[in-house]
Amino acid sequence: MFPFYIVHQTTIIATAFALRGLGLPAWGEAALTIAATAASCVLTYETVRRIA
């Protein structure tokens, strides 16, 4: 569980930083941040699952 915490926290910060100056509405930033966070967690899970 701890690796997912690190991945999701890092993704939230990186995504928020990347979207900061784009002038998107709050709901747009929130939706993109949630989608990026979910995708990073799924990608991490699938990557780790395939490592012996």
Secondary structure, DSSP 8 states (H G I E B T S, - for coil): -HHHHHHHHHHHHHHHHHHTTS---HHHHHHHHHHHHHHHHHHHHHHHHH--
